[in-house]
Amino acid sequence: MYNAISGTLCHKGLDLIRVDNNGIEWEFSVPSRSVDAFGMMGDRVRVLCWLLHREDQMRLFGFPTESERAVFVELLSVDGIGPKQALKILGGIGAEDLERALDSEDLARLESIPGLGKKTAQKLVFSLKGKLPSVGRTGPESQEPHADIIRALAEMGYDRKRAADLIRQIVAEGGSLPVKADDRERELFRRAIVELSGS
């Protein structure tokens, strides 16, 4: 699986870019509002990838940041949302604004996204509230303490913010957490599962 492709930005369209990598030109469908984030023509760029592979087509989707790609993938988990619509959603609202709209259940803001109706907006809130990566942080997601545990819990269906708050609470209370890092992470994960399963 491709993770990223680096090369020279040789074309910018409304919702696509092309990157030359050693004589091979790669075309990426990208969120329209993210096109400029890749820089100017001739710049050296790194495009994070997501590959659509079907019997009748192969298509690369590109993103400037890990968090935007992660949000795109989360959108695909919603019933009825395909890659094209997920890309249009991110073209109509930034990942950080989308997270805020979902967490505050701001249906009016979601419905203002071109092509997004009331039912789909409600479905997005129901499916993704509290589950998107914390895209508002200025640093990489991995800088958040215990980010791997929080991400794993969210992927299991638990509310991301509830999981993050619970992990912070367990750490603050201390107790008999192991000193060794790996053992400590496993014990945090175990305690979080117990608490979340019972809440």
mmCIF file of the C-alpha atoms, coordinates in Angstrom:
data_MODEL
# 
_entry.id   MODEL 
# 
loop_
_atom_site.group_PDB 
_atom_site.id 
_atom_site.type_symbol 
_atom_site.label_atom_id 
_atom_site.label_alt_id 
_atom_site.label_comp_id 
_atom_site.label_asym_id 
_atom_site.label_entity_id 
_atom_site.label_seq_id 
_atom_site.pdbx_PDB_ins_code 
_atom_site.Cartn_x 
_atom_site.Cartn_y 
_atom_site.Cartn_z 
_atom_site.occupancy 
_atom_site.B_iso_or_equiv 
_atom_site.pdbx_formal_charge 
_atom_site.auth_seq_id 
_atom_site.auth_comp_id 
_atom_site.auth_asym_id 
_atom_site.auth_atom_id 
_atom_site.pdbx_PDB_model_num 
ATOM 1   C CA . MET A 1 1   ? 0.000   0.000  0.000   1.00 0.00 ? 1   MET A CA 1 
ATOM 2   C CA . TYR A 1 2   ? 1.235   3.490  -0.820  1.00 0.00 ? 2   TYR A CA 1 
ATOM 3   C CA . ASN A 1 3   ? 1.661   5.782  2.170   1.00 0.00 ? 3   ASN A CA 1 
ATOM 4   C CA . ALA A 1 4   ? 3.095   8.860  0.461   1.00 0.00 ? 4   ALA A CA 1 
ATOM 5   C CA . ILE A 1 5   ? 4.643   9.936  -2.831  1.00 0.00 ? 5   ILE A CA 1 
ATOM 6   C CA . SER A 1 6   ? 7.214   12.721 -3.041  1.00 0.00 ? 6   SER A CA 1 
ATOM 7   C CA . GLY A 1 7   ? 8.136   14.693 -6.122  1.00 0.00 ? 7   GLY A CA 1 
ATOM 8   C CA . THR A 1 8   ? 7.775   17.986 -7.961  1.00 0.00 ? 8   THR A CA 1 
ATOM 9   C CA . LEU A 1 9   ? 4.369   19.655 -8.128  1.00 0.00 ? 9   LEU A CA 1 
ATOM 10  C CA . CYS A 1 10  ? 3.725   20.006 -11.855 1.00 0.00 ? 10  CYS A CA 1 
ATOM 11  C CA . HIS A 1 11  ? -0.034  20.715 -12.038 1.00 0.00 ? 11  HIS A CA 1 
ATOM 12  C CA . LYS A 1 12  ? -2.742  22.223 -9.842  1.00 0.00 ? 12  LYS A CA 1 
ATOM 13  C CA . GLY A 1 13  ? -6.450  22.016 -10.671 1.00 0.00 ? 13  GLY A CA 1 
ATOM 14  C CA . LEU A 1 14  ? -9.634  22.781 -8.766  1.00 0.00 ? 14  LEU A CA 1 
ATOM 15  C CA . ASP A 1 15  ? -9.584  19.459 -6.952  1.00 0.00 ? 15  ASP A CA 1 
ATOM 16  C CA . LEU A 1 16  ? -6.551  17.620 -8.249  1.00 0.00 ? 16  LEU A CA 1 
ATOM 17  C CA . ILE A 1 17  ? -2.796  17.873 -8.404  1.00 0.00 ? 17  ILE A CA 1 
ATOM 18  C CA . ARG A 1 18  ? -0.105  16.098 -10.381 1.00 0.00 ? 18  ARG A CA 1 
ATOM 19  C CA . VAL A 1 19  ? 3.328   15.277 -9.054  1.00 0.00 ? 19  VAL A CA 1 
ATOM 20  C CA . ASP A 1 20  ? 6.364   14.303 -11.127 1.00 0.00 ? 20  ASP A CA 1 
ATOM 21  C CA . ASN A 1 21  ? 8.447   11.606 -9.474  1.00 0.00 ? 21  ASN A CA 1 
ATOM 22  C CA . ASN A 1 22  ? 11.516  10.641 -11.503 1.00 0.00 ? 22  ASN A CA 1 
ATOM 23  C CA . GLY A 1 23  ? 9.674   10.975 -14.792 1.00 0.00 ? 23  GLY A CA 1 
ATOM 24  C CA . ILE A 1 24  ? 6.464   9.301  -13.610 1.00 0.00 ? 24  ILE A CA 1 
ATOM 25  C CA . GLU A 1 25  ? 3.553   11.718 -13.218 1.00 0.00 ? 25  GLU A CA 1 
ATOM 26  C CA . TRP A 1 26  ? 1.082   10.859 -10.464 1.00 0.00 ? 26  TRP A CA 1 
ATOM 27  C CA . GLU A 1 27  ? -2.411  12.355 -10.372 1.00 0.00 ? 27  GLU A CA 1 
ATOM 28  C CA . PHE A 1 28  ? -4.220  12.823 -7.059  1.00 0.00 ? 28  PHE A CA 1 
ATOM 29  C CA . SER A 1 29  ? -7.794  13.828 -6.333  1.00 0.00 ? 29  SER A CA 1 
ATOM 30  C CA . VAL A 1 30  ? -7.575  16.231 -3.392  1.00 0.00 ? 30  VAL A CA 1 
ATOM 31  C CA . PRO A 1 31  ? -10.020 18.325 -1.321  1.00 0.00 ? 31  PRO A CA 1 
ATOM 32  C CA . SER A 1 32  ? -10.488 21.587 -3.217  1.00 0.00 ? 32  SER A CA 1 
ATOM 33  C CA . ARG A 1 33  ? -9.690  23.690 -0.156  1.00 0.00 ? 33  ARG A CA 1 
ATOM 34  C CA . SER A 1 34  ? -6.381  21.828 0.311   1.00 0.00 ? 34  SER A CA 1 
ATOM 35  C CA . VAL A 1 35  ? -4.914  22.385 -3.156  1.00 0.00 ? 35  VAL A CA 1 
ATOM 36  C CA . ASP A 1 36  ? -2.902  25.441 -2.092  1.00 0.00 ? 36  ASP A CA 1 
ATOM 37  C CA . ALA A 1 37  ? -1.535  23.589 0.955   1.00 0.00 ? 37  ALA A CA 1 
ATOM 38  C CA . PHE A 1 38  ? 0.746   21.656 -1.404  1.00 0.00 ? 38  PHE A CA 1 
ATOM 39  C CA . GLY A 1 39  ? 2.636   24.818 -2.340  1.00 0.00 ? 39  GLY A CA 1 
ATOM 40  C CA . MET A 1 40  ? 3.515   26.374 -5.664  1.00 0.00 ? 40  MET A CA 1 
ATOM 41  C CA . MET A 1 41  ? 4.243   24.864 -9.050  1.00 0.00 ? 41  MET A CA 1 
ATOM 42  C CA . GLY A 1 42  ? 7.766   23.479 -9.106  1.00 0.00 ? 42  GLY A CA 1 
ATOM 43  C CA . ASP A 1 43  ? 7.879   22.931 -5.344  1.00 0.00 ? 43  ASP A CA 1 
ATOM 44  C CA . ARG A 1 44  ? 9.087   19.660 -3.886  1.00 0.00 ? 44  ARG A CA 1 
ATOM 45  C CA . VAL A 1 45  ? 6.030   18.094 -2.208  1.00 0.00 ? 45  VAL A CA 1 
ATOM 46  C CA . ARG A 1 46  ? 5.084   15.014 -0.214  1.00 0.00 ? 46  ARG A CA 1 
ATOM 47  C CA . VAL A 1 47  ? 1.538   13.781 -0.815  1.00 0.00 ? 47  VAL A CA 1 
ATOM 48  C CA . LEU A 1 48  ? -0.071  11.390 1.659   1.00 0.00 ? 48  LEU A CA 1 
ATOM 49  C CA . CYS A 1 49  ? -2.066  8.805  -0.267  1.00 0.00 ? 49  CYS A CA 1 
ATOM 50  C CA . TRP A 1 50  ? -5.214  6.759  -0.133  1.00 0.00 ? 50  TRP A CA 1 
ATOM 51  C CA . LEU A 1 51  ? -5.739  4.309  -2.997  1.00 0.00 ? 51  LEU A CA 1 
ATOM 52  C CA . LEU A 1 52  ? -9.140  3.394  -4.410  1.00 0.00 ? 52  LEU A CA 1 
ATOM 53  C CA . HIS A 1 53  ? -8.758  0.029  -6.136  1.00 0.00 ? 53  HIS A CA 1 
ATOM 54  C CA . ARG A 1 54  ? -11.726 -1.489 -7.918  1.00 0.00 ? 54  ARG A CA 1 
ATOM 55  C CA . GLU A 1 55  ? -12.086 -3.892 -10.815 1.00 0.00 ? 55  GLU A CA 1 
ATOM 56  C CA . ASP A 1 56  ? -12.820 -1.047 -13.214 1.00 0.00 ? 56  ASP A CA 1 
ATOM 57  C CA . GLN A 1 57  ? -10.612 1.718  -11.838 1.00 0.00 ? 57  GLN A CA 1 
ATOM 58  C CA . MET A 1 58  ? -7.674  2.768  -9.699  1.00 0.00 ? 58  MET A CA 1 
ATOM 59  C CA . ARG A 1 59  ? -7.590  6.261  -8.273  1.00 0.00 ? 59  ARG A CA 1 
ATOM 60  C CA . LEU A 1 60  ? -5.257  8.042  -5.870  1.00 0.00 ? 60  LEU A CA 1 
ATOM 61  C CA . PHE A 1 61  ? -6.542  10.514 -3.314  1.00 0.00 ? 61  PHE A CA 1 
ATOM 62  C CA . GLY A 1 62  ? -4.010  12.906 -1.822  1.00 0.00 ? 62  GLY A CA 1 
ATOM 63  C CA . PHE A 1 63  ? -3.754  14.896 1.397   1.00 0.00 ? 63  PHE A CA 1 
ATOM 64  C CA . PRO A 1 64  ? -1.257  17.414 2.787   1.00 0.00 ? 64  PRO A CA 1 
ATOM 65  C CA . THR A 1 65  ? -1.472  16.175 6.399   1.00 0.00 ? 65  THR A CA 1 
ATOM 66  C CA . GLU A 1 66  ? -1.934  12.923 8.301   1.00 0.00 ? 66  GLU A CA 1 
ATOM 67  C CA . SER A 1 67  ? -4.911  14.349 10.176  1.00 0.00 ? 67  SER A CA 1 
ATOM 68  C CA . GLU A 1 68  ? -6.800  15.278 6.996   1.00 0.00 ? 68  GLU A CA 1 
ATOM 69  C CA . ARG A 1 69  ? -6.246  11.801 5.567   1.00 0.00 ? 69  ARG A CA 1 
ATOM 70  C CA . ALA A 1 70  ? -7.403  10.268 8.859   1.00 0.00 ? 70  ALA A CA 1 
ATOM 71  C CA . VAL A 1 71  ? -10.604 12.331 8.766   1.00 0.00 ? 71  VAL A CA 1 
ATOM 72  C CA . PHE A 1 72  ? -11.179 11.234 5.141   1.00 0.00 ? 72  PHE A CA 1 
ATOM 73  C CA . VAL A 1 73  ? -10.866 7.584  6.191   1.00 0.00 ? 73  VAL A CA 1 
ATOM 74  C CA . GLU A 1 74  ? -13.264 8.146  9.108   1.00 0.00 ? 74  GLU A CA 1 
ATOM 75  C CA . LEU A 1 75  ? -15.810 9.666  6.704   1.00 0.00 ? 75  LEU A CA 1 
ATOM 76  C CA . LEU A 1 76  ? -15.616 6.508  4.584   1.00 0.00 ? 76  LEU A CA 1 
ATOM 77  C CA . SER A 1 77  ? -16.739 4.490  7.612   1.00 0.00 ? 77  SER A CA 1 
ATOM 78  C CA . VAL A 1 78  ? -20.130 6.227  7.498   1.00 0.00 ? 78  VAL A CA 1 
ATOM 79  C CA . ASP A 1 79  ? -22.768 4.220  5.655   1.00 0.00 ? 79  ASP A CA 1 
ATOM 80  C CA . GLY A 1 80  ? -23.450 5.777  2.256   1.00 0.00 ? 80  GLY A CA 1 
ATOM 81  C CA . ILE A 1 81  ? -20.338 7.984  2.162   1.00 0.00 ? 81  ILE A CA 1 
ATOM 82  C CA . GLY A 1 82  ? -17.939 7.069  -0.628  1.00 0.00 ? 82  GLY A CA 1 
ATOM 83  C CA . PRO A 1 83  ? -14.552 8.545  -1.557  1.00 0.00 ? 83  PRO A CA 1 
ATOM 84  C CA . LYS A 1 84  ? -15.985 11.196 -3.891  1.00 0.00 ? 84  LYS A CA 1 
ATOM 85  C CA . GLN A 1 85  ? -18.448 12.514 -1.321  1.00 0.00 ? 85  GLN A CA 1 
ATOM 86  C CA . ALA A 1 86  ? -15.851 12.371 1.472   1.00 0.00 ? 86  ALA A CA 1 
ATOM 87  C CA . LEU A 1 87  ? -13.562 14.481 -0.702  1.00 0.00 ? 87  LEU A CA 1 
ATOM 88  C CA . LYS A 1 88  ? -16.380 16.965 -1.395  1.00 0.00 ? 88  LYS A CA 1 
ATOM 89  C CA . ILE A 1 89  ? -17.125 17.229 2.330   1.00 0.00 ? 89  ILE A CA 1 
ATOM 90  C CA . LEU A 1 90  ? -13.486 18.075 3.068   1.00 0.00 ? 90  LEU A CA 1 
ATOM 91  C CA . GLY A 1 91  ? -13.572 20.499 0.143   1.00 0.00 ? 91  GLY A CA 1 
ATOM 92  C CA . GLY A 1 92  ? -16.481 22.318 1.760   1.00 0.00 ? 92  GLY A CA 1 
ATOM 93  C CA . ILE A 1 93  ? -15.247 22.394 5.360   1.00 0.00 ? 93  ILE A CA 1 
ATOM 94  C CA . GLY A 1 94  ? -11.836 22.128 6.984   1.00 0.00 ? 94  GLY A CA 1 
ATOM 95  C CA . ALA A 1 95  ? -11.064 19.049 9.070   1.00 0.00 ? 95  ALA A CA 1 
ATOM 96  C CA . GLU A 1 96  ? -10.864 21.109 12.272  1.00 0.00 ? 96  GLU A CA 1 
ATOM 97  C CA . ASP A 1 97  ? -14.182 22.879 11.592  1.00 0.00 ? 97  ASP A CA 1 
ATOM 98  C CA . LEU A 1 98  ? -15.780 19.538 10.739  1.00 0.00 ? 98  LEU A CA 1 
ATOM 99  C CA . GLU A 1 99  ? -14.664 18.103 14.066  1.00 0.00 ? 99  GLU A CA 1 
ATOM 100 C CA . ARG A 1 100 ? -16.145 21.091 15.916  1.00 0.00 ? 100 ARG A CA 1 
ATOM 101 C CA . ALA A 1 101 ? -19.422 20.907 13.970  1.00 0.00 ? 101 ALA A CA 1 
ATOM 102 C CA . LEU A 1 102 ? -19.803 17.198 14.691  1.00 0.00 ? 102 LEU A CA 1 
ATOM 103 C CA . ASP A 1 103 ? -18.945 17.463 18.374  1.00 0.00 ? 103 ASP A CA 1 
ATOM 104 C CA . SER A 1 104 ? -21.360 20.395 18.882  1.00 0.00 ? 104 SER A CA 1 
ATOM 105 C CA . GLU A 1 105 ? -24.028 18.738 16.672  1.00 0.00 ? 105 GLU A CA 1 
ATOM 106 C CA . ASP A 1 106 ? -24.126 21.880 14.523  1.00 0.00 ? 106 ASP A CA 1 
ATOM 107 C CA . LEU A 1 107 ? -26.403 20.533 11.802  1.00 0.00 ? 107 LEU A CA 1 
ATOM 108 C CA . ALA A 1 108 ? -26.810 23.972 10.218  1.00 0.00 ? 108 ALA A CA 1 
ATOM 109 C CA . ARG A 1 109 ? -23.059 24.196 9.603   1.00 0.00 ? 109 ARG A CA 1 
ATOM 110 C CA . LEU A 1 110 ? -22.944 20.667 8.208   1.00 0.00 ? 110 LEU A CA 1 
ATOM 111 C CA . GLU A 1 111 ? -25.926 21.282 5.934   1.00 0.00 ? 111 GLU A CA 1 
ATOM 112 C CA . SER A 1 112 ? -24.170 24.359 4.547   1.00 0.00 ? 112 SER A CA 1 
ATOM 113 C CA . ILE A 1 113 ? -21.603 22.050 2.913   1.00 0.00 ? 113 ILE A CA 1 
ATOM 114 C CA . PRO A 1 114 ? -22.505 21.747 -0.801  1.00 0.00 ? 114 PRO A CA 1 
ATOM 115 C CA . GLY A 1 115 ? -24.276 18.466 -1.523  1.00 0.00 ? 115 GLY A CA 1 
ATOM 116 C CA . LEU A 1 116 ? -24.791 17.555 2.127   1.00 0.00 ? 116 LEU A CA 1 
ATOM 117 C CA . GLY A 1 117 ? -28.452 17.236 3.137   1.00 0.00 ? 117 GLY A CA 1 
ATOM 118 C CA . LYS A 1 118 ? -30.086 17.038 6.529   1.00 0.00 ? 118 LYS A CA 1 
ATOM 119 C CA . LYS A 1 119 ? -30.224 13.236 6.691   1.00 0.00 ? 119 LYS A CA 1 
ATOM 120 C CA . THR A 1 120 ? -26.567 12.839 5.789   1.00 0.00 ? 120 THR A CA 1 
ATOM 121 C CA . ALA A 1 121 ? -25.611 15.547 8.290   1.00 0.00 ? 121 ALA A CA 1 
ATOM 122 C CA . GLN A 1 122 ? -27.501 13.706 11.021  1.00 0.00 ? 122 GLN A CA 1 
ATOM 123 C CA . LYS A 1 123 ? -25.846 10.443 10.002  1.00 0.00 ? 123 LYS A CA 1 
ATOM 124 C CA . LEU A 1 124 ? -22.407 12.059 10.239  1.00 0.00 ? 124 LEU A CA 1 
ATOM 125 C CA . VAL A 1 125 ? -23.110 13.343 13.744  1.00 0.00 ? 125 VAL A CA 1 
ATOM 126 C CA . PHE A 1 126 ? -24.455 9.971  14.881  1.00 0.00 ? 126 PHE A CA 1 
ATOM 127 C CA . SER A 1 127 ? -21.506 8.051  13.422  1.00 0.00 ? 127 SER A CA 1 
ATOM 128 C CA . LEU A 1 128 ? -18.554 10.359 14.030  1.00 0.00 ? 128 LEU A CA 1 
ATOM 129 C CA . LYS A 1 129 ? -19.269 12.613 17.008  1.00 0.00 ? 129 LYS A CA 1 
ATOM 130 C CA . GLY A 1 130 ? -16.268 12.327 19.329  1.00 0.00 ? 130 GLY A CA 1 
ATOM 131 C CA . LYS A 1 131 ? -14.476 9.893  17.011  1.00 0.00 ? 131 LYS A CA 1 
ATOM 132 C CA . LEU A 1 132 ? -12.446 12.110 14.701  1.00 0.00 ? 132 LEU A CA 1 
ATOM 133 C CA . PRO A 1 133 ? -8.706  12.527 15.232  1.00 0.00 ? 133 PRO A CA 1 
ATOM 134 C CA . SER A 1 134 ? -7.888  15.641 17.276  1.00 0.00 ? 134 SER A CA 1 
ATOM 135 C CA . VAL A 1 135 ? -7.024  17.700 14.208  1.00 0.00 ? 135 VAL A CA 1 
ATOM 136 C CA . GLY A 1 136 ? -6.960  20.985 16.078  1.00 0.00 ? 136 GLY A CA 1 
ATOM 137 C CA . ARG A 1 137 ? -3.599  20.313 17.690  1.00 0.00 ? 137 ARG A CA 1 
ATOM 138 C CA . THR A 1 138 ? -0.608  22.193 16.305  1.00 0.00 ? 138 THR A CA 1 
ATOM 139 C CA . GLY A 1 139 ? 1.761   19.214 16.569  1.00 0.00 ? 139 GLY A CA 1 
ATOM 140 C CA . PRO A 1 140 ? 1.601   15.669 15.239  1.00 0.00 ? 140 PRO A CA 1 
ATOM 141 C CA . GLU A 1 141 ? -1.072  13.423 16.667  1.00 0.00 ? 141 GLU A CA 1 
ATOM 142 C CA . SER A 1 142 ? 1.596   11.205 18.145  1.00 0.00 ? 142 SER A CA 1 
ATOM 143 C CA . GLN A 1 143 ? 2.629   14.040 20.503  1.00 0.00 ? 143 GLN A CA 1 
ATOM 144 C CA . GLU A 1 144 ? -0.552  13.590 22.527  1.00 0.00 ? 144 GLU A CA 1 
ATOM 145 C CA . PRO A 1 145 ? 0.215   11.433 25.571  1.00 0.00 ? 145 PRO A CA 1 
ATOM 146 C CA . HIS A 1 146 ? -0.986  7.857  25.061  1.00 0.00 ? 146 HIS A CA 1 
ATOM 147 C CA . ALA A 1 147 ? -2.286  8.714  21.564  1.00 0.00 ? 147 ALA A CA 1 
ATOM 148 C CA . ASP A 1 148 ? -1.994  5.073  20.430  1.00 0.00 ? 148 ASP A CA 1 
ATOM 149 C CA . ILE A 1 149 ? -4.276  3.892  23.243  1.00 0.00 ? 149 ILE A CA 1 
ATOM 150 C CA . ILE A 1 150 ? -6.834  6.607  22.559  1.00 0.00 ? 150 ILE A CA 1 
ATOM 151 C CA . ARG A 1 151 ? -6.811  5.844  18.837  1.00 0.00 ? 151 ARG A CA 1 
ATOM 152 C CA . ALA A 1 152 ? -7.217  2.104  19.474  1.00 0.00 ? 152 ALA A CA 1 
ATOM 153 C CA . LEU A 1 153 ? -10.178 2.727  21.796  1.00 0.00 ? 153 LEU A CA 1 
ATOM 154 C CA . ALA A 1 154 ? -11.812 5.023  19.232  1.00 0.00 ? 154 ALA A CA 1 
ATOM 155 C CA . GLU A 1 155 ? -11.354 2.382  16.523  1.00 0.00 ? 155 GLU A CA 1 
ATOM 156 C CA . MET A 1 156 ? -13.160 -0.068 18.825  1.00 0.00 ? 156 MET A CA 1 
ATOM 157 C CA . GLY A 1 157 ? -16.158 2.258  18.799  1.00 0.00 ? 157 GLY A CA 1 
ATOM 158 C CA . TYR A 1 158 ? -15.643 4.166  22.048  1.00 0.00 ? 158 TYR A CA 1 
ATOM 159 C CA . ASP A 1 159 ? -16.041 7.934  22.177  1.00 0.00 ? 159 ASP A CA 1 
ATOM 160 C CA . ARG A 1 160 ? -12.598 9.448  21.501  1.00 0.00 ? 160 ARG A CA 1 
ATOM 161 C CA . LYS A 1 161 ? -12.940 12.369 23.899  1.00 0.00 ? 161 LYS A CA 1 
ATOM 162 C CA . ARG A 1 162 ? -14.350 10.138 26.645  1.00 0.00 ? 162 ARG A CA 1 
ATOM 163 C CA . ALA A 1 163 ? -11.416 7.766  26.136  1.00 0.00 ? 163 ALA A CA 1 
ATOM 164 C CA . ALA A 1 164 ? -8.873  10.613 26.256  1.00 0.00 ? 164 ALA A CA 1 
ATOM 165 C CA . ASP A 1 165 ? -10.429 12.063 29.410  1.00 0.00 ? 165 ASP A CA 1 
ATOM 166 C CA . LEU A 1 166 ? -10.486 8.638  31.052  1.00 0.00 ? 166 LEU A CA 1 
ATOM 167 C CA . ILE A 1 167 ? -6.829  7.945  30.244  1.00 0.00 ? 167 ILE A CA 1 
ATOM 168 C CA . ARG A 1 168 ? -5.849  11.312 31.733  1.00 0.00 ? 168 ARG A CA 1 
ATOM 169 C CA . GLN A 1 169 ? -7.916  10.519 34.828  1.00 0.00 ? 169 GLN A CA 1 
ATOM 170 C CA . ILE A 1 170 ? -6.297  7.104  35.300  1.00 0.00 ? 170 ILE A CA 1 
ATOM 171 C CA . VAL A 1 171 ? -2.810  8.610  34.909  1.00 0.00 ? 171 VAL A CA 1 
ATOM 172 C CA . ALA A 1 172 ? -3.617  11.430 37.371  1.00 0.00 ? 172 ALA A CA 1 
ATOM 173 C CA . GLU A 1 173 ? -4.869  8.969  39.953  1.00 0.00 ? 173 GLU A CA 1 
ATOM 174 C CA . GLY A 1 174 ? -1.690  6.951  39.524  1.00 0.00 ? 174 GLY A CA 1 
ATOM 175 C CA . GLY A 1 175 ? -2.340  3.932  41.679  1.00 0.00 ? 175 GLY A CA 1 
ATOM 176 C CA . SER A 1 176 ? -0.169  0.933  40.923  1.00 0.00 ? 176 SER A CA 1 
ATOM 177 C CA . LEU A 1 177 ? 0.663   1.614  37.283  1.00 0.00 ? 177 LEU A CA 1 
ATOM 178 C CA . PRO A 1 178 ? 3.811   -0.234 36.125  1.00 0.00 ? 178 PRO A CA 1 
ATOM 179 C CA . VAL A 1 179 ? 6.990   1.780  35.679  1.00 0.00 ? 179 VAL A CA 1 
ATOM 180 C CA . LYS A 1 180 ? 8.093   0.080  32.460  1.00 0.00 ? 180 LYS A CA 1 
ATOM 181 C CA . ALA A 1 181 ? 6.594   1.962  29.468  1.00 0.00 ? 181 ALA A CA 1 
ATOM 182 C CA . ASP A 1 182 ? 5.183   -1.051 27.574  1.00 0.00 ? 182 ASP A CA 1 
ATOM 183 C CA . ASP A 1 183 ? 3.635   -2.569 30.691  1.00 0.00 ? 183 ASP A CA 1 
ATOM 184 C CA . ARG A 1 184 ? 2.242   0.813  31.682  1.00 0.00 ? 184 ARG A CA 1 
ATOM 185 C CA . GLU A 1 185 ? 0.543   1.267  28.284  1.00 0.00 ? 185 GLU A CA 1 
ATOM 186 C CA . ARG A 1 186 ? -0.979  -2.217 28.434  1.00 0.00 ? 186 ARG A CA 1 
ATOM 187 C CA . GLU A 1 187 ? -2.313  -1.604 31.931  1.00 0.00 ? 187 GLU A CA 1 
ATOM 188 C CA . LEU A 1 188 ? -3.768  1.779  30.928  1.00 0.00 ? 188 LEU A CA 1 
ATOM 189 C CA . PHE A 1 189 ? -5.495  0.137  27.965  1.00 0.00 ? 189 PHE A CA 1 
ATOM 190 C CA . ARG A 1 190 ? -6.875  -2.663 30.167  1.00 0.00 ? 190 ARG A CA 1 
ATOM 191 C CA . ARG A 1 191 ? -8.226  -0.250 32.778  1.00 0.00 ? 191 ARG A CA 1 
ATOM 192 C CA . ALA A 1 192 ? -9.752  1.993  30.134  1.00 0.00 ? 192 ALA A CA 1 
ATOM 193 C CA . ILE A 1 193 ? -11.564 -0.959 28.543  1.00 0.00 ? 193 ILE A CA 1 
ATOM 194 C CA . VAL A 1 194 ? -12.965 -2.009 31.943  1.00 0.00 ? 194 VAL A CA 1 
ATOM 195 C CA . GLU A 1 195 ? -14.192 1.523  32.698  1.00 0.00 ? 195 GLU A CA 1 
ATOM 196 C CA . LEU A 1 196 ? -15.624 2.219  29.239  1.00 0.00 ? 196 LEU A CA 1 
ATOM 197 C CA . SER A 1 197 ? -17.362 -1.151 29.057  1.00 0.00 ? 197 SER A CA 1 
ATOM 198 C CA . GLY A 1 198 ? -19.078 -0.495 32.358  1.00 0.00 ? 198 GLY A CA 1 
ATOM 199 C CA . SER A 1 199 ? -20.140 3.087  31.605  1.00 0.00 ? 199 SER A CA 1 
# 
